[in-house]
Amino acid sequence: MGSSGEKRKGRQHLPKVGSPEEEQDATRRDREAVEENFGIRPGSPVAKIVGALLLLVAVIAIIALIAIN
């Protein structure tokens, strides 16, 4: 056992609750969890294709809603 002032290996500093850094970290972790559930690794070509397809579907839906009115 080391002294109480000694840092542990692998320990990571966490930002204060409610700070922009903490919100960004939480968003990143959530996004990575969703991608992991779908079997998509962040930054992979598959993730980019899936993202582009979702964006395309959203744009088509918006255009269709505008055309209906």
ZIGIWO-V325060 format. One record per residue. RES is the residue in one letter. OMEGA is omega in radians with two decimals (NA if undefined). NEAR is the number of other C-alpha atoms within 8 Angstrom. D_FIRST is the distance of its C-alpha to the first C-alpha in whole Angstrom. Layout:
BEGIN
((RES/OMEGA/NEAR/D_FIRST) (RES/OMEGA/NEAR/D_FIRST))
END
This chain:
BEGIN
((M/3.10/2/0) (G/3.12/4/4) (S/-3.09/5/7) (S/3.13/4/9) (G/-3.08/4/11) (E/-3.14/6/10) (K/3.11/5/11) (R/3.11/5/10) (K/3.10/4/13) (G/3.14/4/16) (R/-3.06/6/16) (Q/3.10/4/19) (H/3.10/4/21) (L/3.14/5/24) (P/3.14/7/27) (K/-3.14/7/28) (V/3.11/5/30) (G/3.13/6/34) (S/3.11/8/33) (P/3.13/6/35) (E/-3.14/8/32) (E/3.12/12/31) (E/3.10/9/34) (Q/3.13/8/35) (D/3.13/8/31) (A/3.12/8/32) (T/-3.14/8/36) (R/-3.14/8/34) (R/3.11/8/32) (D/-3.14/8/35) (R/3.13/8/37) (E/3.12/10/35) (A/3.12/8/34) (V/3.13/8/38) (E/3.12/12/39) (E/3.12/9/36) (N/3.12/7/38) (F/3.12/6/42) (G/-3.12/6/40) (I/3.07/10/40) (R/-3.14/10/38) (P/3.10/7/38) (G/3.14/6/40) (S/3.10/8/42) (P/3.13/6/46) (V/3.13/8/46) (A/3.13/12/44) (K/3.13/9/47) (I/3.13/8/50) (V/3.11/8/48) (G/3.12/8/48) (A/3.12/8/51) (L/3.10/8/53) (L/3.10/8/52) (L/3.11/8/53) (L/3.11/8/56) (V/3.14/8/57) (A/3.14/8/56) (V/3.12/8/58) (I/3.13/8/61) (A/3.13/8/60) (I/3.12/8/61) (I/3.12/8/64) (A/3.11/8/65) (L/3.12/8/65) (I/-3.11/7/67) (A/-3.14/6/69) (I/-3.11/5/70) (N/NA/4/71))
END
